[in-house]
Amino acid sequence: MAVGVNTALFLINNGAACDTPDKNGMRPLDRAAHVGHIGMLRLLLGCDCRRTTTIMDVPRVVQSRQSLPVFDRWLQQELYSPRELKRLCRQTIRQCLSPMNTANMEQLPIPRLMKDYLLAKHLDLTFANISIDHVQNIVPVSLDNIGHRLQR
């Protein structure tokens, strides 16, 4: 897994807000889309950050979607399908606890498993659950081999 994704995952697992804009007003999701960082897009969207369908039209994202049909399918499902209630709840609770997510999370009278879910500690960052029946000869894609797929 890329160092940037590992670092971002560590920060999110420890309560960092994934929607905080930089000094230019760009959020991490905007930056990841701008540079075409598939792993970071997968992480941030999986953590339920605020999203818009406009990232589908960012040139680097378009290029990645054309190169990796499994990513294209996943991104379409992620952006155009309703999210599960538990994911919507995670997003809302994290927003309500900001900016002191970690300190406040530990004080909540909820089970450890729920705290871990709210802190996104058990995310599936692979594309293993994506159905791509219409695409043939696809190598299983995970964050570990994405860079190798794009170089072909």
C-alpha positions as a Markdown table, in Angstrom:
| # | Residue | x | y | z |
|---|---|---|---|---|
| 1 | Met | 0.0 | 0.0 | 0.0 |
| 2 | Ala | 1.3 | 3.5 | -0.8 |
| 3 | Val | 2.8 | 5.5 | 2.0 |
| 4 | Gly | 0.3 | 8.3 | 1.5 |
| 5 | Val | -2.6 | 6.0 | 1.9 |
| 6 | Asn | -1.1 | 4.4 | 5.0 |
| 7 | Thr | -0.5 | 7.8 | 6.5 |
| 8 | Ala | -4.0 | 9.0 | 5.7 |
| 9 | Leu | -5.5 | 5.8 | 7.1 |
| 10 | Phe | -3.6 | 6.2 | 10.3 |
| 11 | Leu | -4.8 | 9.8 | 10.7 |
| 12 | Ile | -8.4 | 8.8 | 10.0 |
| 13 | Asn | -8.2 | 5.9 | 12.3 |
| 14 | Asn | -7.1 | 8.3 | 15.0 |
| 15 | Gly | -9.9 | 10.7 | 14.5 |
| 16 | Ala | -8.7 | 13.1 | 11.8 |
| 17 | Ala | -11.4 | 14.7 | 9.8 |
| 18 | Cys | -11.2 | 13.7 | 6.1 |
| 19 | Asp | -13.0 | 16.7 | 4.8 |
| 20 | Thr | -10.7 | 19.5 | 6.1 |
| 21 | Pro | -9.7 | 21.8 | 3.2 |
| 22 | Asp | -6.2 | 23.1 | 2.7 |
| 23 | Lys | -5.2 | 26.8 | 2.5 |
| 24 | Asn | -6.4 | 26.8 | -1.1 |
| 25 | Gly | -9.8 | 25.4 | -0.2 |
| 26 | Met | -9.2 | 22.0 | -1.7 |
| 27 | Arg | -10.3 | 18.9 | 0.3 |
| 28 | Pro | -8.2 | 15.7 | 0.3 |
| 29 | Leu | -10.7 | 14.1 | -2.1 |
| 30 | Asp | -10.3 | 17.0 | -4.5 |
| 31 | Arg | -6.5 | 16.6 | -4.4 |
| 32 | Ala | -6.6 | 12.8 | -4.8 |
| 33 | Ala | -8.9 | 13.3 | -7.9 |
| 34 | His | -6.7 | 16.0 | -9.3 |
| 35 | Val | -3.6 | 13.7 | -9.3 |
| 36 | Gly | -5.5 | 10.5 | -10.0 |
| 37 | His | -4.5 | 8.8 | -6.8 |
| 38 | Ile | -6.8 | 5.7 | -6.9 |
| 39 | Gly | -5.8 | 4.4 | -3.5 |
| 40 | Met | -6.5 | 7.7 | -1.8 |
| 41 | Leu | -9.9 | 8.1 | -3.6 |
| 42 | Arg | -10.8 | 4.6 | -2.4 |
| 43 | Leu | -9.8 | 5.4 | 1.1 |
| 44 | Leu | -11.5 | 8.8 | 1.3 |
| 45 | Leu | -14.8 | 7.7 | -0.3 |
| 46 | Gly | -14.7 | 4.5 | 1.8 |
| 47 | Cys | -14.5 | 6.7 | 4.9 |
| 48 | Asp | -17.6 | 8.6 | 3.8 |
| 49 | Cys | -16.2 | 12.0 | 3.2 |
| 50 | Arg | -18.4 | 14.5 | 1.4 |
| 51 | Arg | -18.5 | 13.7 | -2.3 |
| 52 | Thr | -19.9 | 15.0 | -5.5 |
| 53 | Thr | -20.2 | 13.4 | -8.9 |
| 54 | Thr | -17.9 | 16.1 | -10.4 |
| 55 | Ile | -14.9 | 14.0 | -9.6 |
| 56 | Met | -15.9 | 11.6 | -12.4 |
| 57 | Asp | -15.0 | 14.3 | -14.9 |
| 58 | Val | -11.5 | 15.2 | -13.5 |
| 59 | Pro | -9.0 | 14.3 | -16.3 |
| 60 | Arg | -6.9 | 11.9 | -14.2 |
| 61 | Val | -9.9 | 10.2 | -12.8 |
| 62 | Val | -11.3 | 9.7 | -16.3 |
| 63 | Gln | -7.9 | 8.2 | -17.4 |
| 64 | Ser | -7.9 | 5.8 | -14.4 |
| 65 | Arg | -11.5 | 4.8 | -15.1 |
| 66 | Gln | -10.6 | 3.9 | -18.7 |
| 67 | Ser | -7.5 | 2.0 | -17.6 |
| 68 | Leu | -9.1 | 0.1 | -14.8 |
| 69 | Pro | -12.7 | -1.1 | -15.4 |
| 70 | Val | -13.0 | -2.4 | -11.8 |
| 71 | Phe | -12.2 | 1.1 | -10.5 |
| 72 | Asp | -14.7 | 2.6 | -12.9 |
| 73 | Arg | -17.4 | 0.2 | -11.7 |
| 74 | Trp | -16.6 | 0.8 | -8.1 |
| 75 | Leu | -16.6 | 4.6 | -8.5 |
| 76 | Gln | -20.0 | 4.5 | -10.3 |
| 77 | Gln | -21.4 | 2.3 | -7.5 |
| 78 | Glu | -19.9 | 4.6 | -4.8 |
| 79 | Leu | -21.1 | 7.8 | -6.3 |
| 80 | Tyr | -24.5 | 6.9 | -7.8 |
| 81 | Ser | -25.9 | 4.3 | -5.4 |
| 82 | Pro | -27.4 | 5.2 | -2.0 |
| 83 | Arg | -25.0 | 4.5 | 0.8 |
| 84 | Glu | -25.9 | 2.1 | 3.6 |
| 85 | Leu | -27.5 | 3.6 | 6.7 |
| 86 | Lys | -24.5 | 2.7 | 8.8 |
| 87 | Arg | -22.2 | 4.6 | 6.6 |
| 88 | Leu | -24.4 | 7.6 | 6.6 |
| 89 | Cys | -24.5 | 7.4 | 10.4 |
| 90 | Arg | -20.7 | 7.2 | 10.6 |
| 91 | Gln | -20.3 | 10.3 | 8.5 |
| 92 | Thr | -22.9 | 12.2 | 10.6 |
| 93 | Ile | -21.4 | 11.1 | 13.9 |
| 94 | Arg | -17.9 | 12.0 | 12.9 |
| 95 | Gln | -19.0 | 15.4 | 11.7 |
| 96 | Cys | -20.8 | 16.0 | 15.0 |
| 97 | Leu | -17.7 | 15.1 | 17.0 |
| 98 | Ser | -15.2 | 17.2 | 15.1 |
| 99 | Pro | -12.7 | 18.6 | 15.6 |
| 100 | Met | -11.9 | 16.6 | 18.7 |
| 101 | Asn | -13.0 | 13.2 | 17.2 |
| 102 | Thr | -10.6 | 11.0 | 19.1 |
| 103 | Ala | -11.0 | 12.5 | 22.6 |
| 104 | Asn | -14.8 | 12.5 | 22.3 |
| 105 | Met | -15.0 | 9.1 | 20.7 |
| 106 | Glu | -13.4 | 7.4 | 23.7 |
| 107 | Gln | -16.0 | 9.0 | 26.0 |
| 108 | Leu | -19.0 | 7.7 | 24.1 |
| 109 | Pro | -20.8 | 4.9 | 26.0 |
| 110 | Ile | -20.8 | 2.5 | 23.1 |
| 111 | Pro | -19.0 | -0.8 | 22.5 |
| 112 | Arg | -15.4 | -0.9 | 21.2 |
| 113 | Leu | -16.5 | -2.4 | 17.9 |
| 114 | Met | -18.8 | 0.6 | 17.3 |
| 115 | Lys | -15.9 | 3.0 | 18.1 |
| 116 | Asp | -13.7 | 1.1 | 15.7 |
| 117 | Tyr | -16.3 | 1.4 | 13.0 |
| 118 | Leu | -16.7 | 5.1 | 13.6 |
| 119 | Leu | -13.0 | 5.5 | 13.3 |
| 120 | Ala | -12.9 | 3.5 | 10.1 |
| 121 | Lys | -10.5 | 0.9 | 11.5 |
| 122 | His | -11.8 | -2.0 | 9.5 |
| 123 | Leu | -12.1 | -0.7 | 6.0 |
| 124 | Asp | -12.0 | -3.0 | 3.0 |
| 125 | Leu | -9.7 | -1.1 | 0.6 |
| 126 | Thr | -9.7 | -3.8 | -2.1 |
| 127 | Phe | -12.0 | -4.0 | -5.1 |
| 128 | Ala | -12.8 | -7.6 | -4.4 |
| 129 | Asn | -16.5 | -7.2 | -3.9 |
| 130 | Ile | -17.1 | -5.4 | -7.2 |
| 131 | Ser | -18.9 | -7.3 | -9.9 |
| 132 | Ile | -17.3 | -6.9 | -13.3 |
| 133 | Asp | -19.0 | -9.7 | -15.2 |
| 134 | His | -19.0 | -7.7 | -18.4 |
| 135 | Val | -15.2 | -7.3 | -18.3 |
| 136 | Gln | -12.9 | -10.2 | -19.2 |
| 137 | Asn | -9.3 | -11.0 | -18.3 |
| 138 | Ile | -9.1 | -8.6 | -15.4 |
| 139 | Val | -6.4 | -9.2 | -12.8 |
| 140 | Pro | -7.8 | -8.8 | -9.3 |
| 141 | Val | -7.0 | -5.3 | -8.2 |
| 142 | Ser | -6.0 | -4.2 | -4.7 |
| 143 | Leu | -4.2 | -1.1 | -3.5 |
| 144 | Asp | -1.0 | -3.2 | -3.5 |
| 145 | Asn | -1.0 | -3.8 | -7.3 |
| 146 | Ile | -2.7 | -0.7 | -8.7 |
| 147 | Gly | 0.5 | 1.1 | -9.6 |
| 148 | His | 1.6 | -2.0 | -11.6 |
| 149 | Arg | -1.7 | -2.1 | -13.5 |
| 150 | Leu | -1.4 | 1.6 | -14.5 |
| 151 | Gln | 2.1 | 1.1 | -15.9 |
| 152 | Arg | 1.0 | -1.4 | -18.5 |
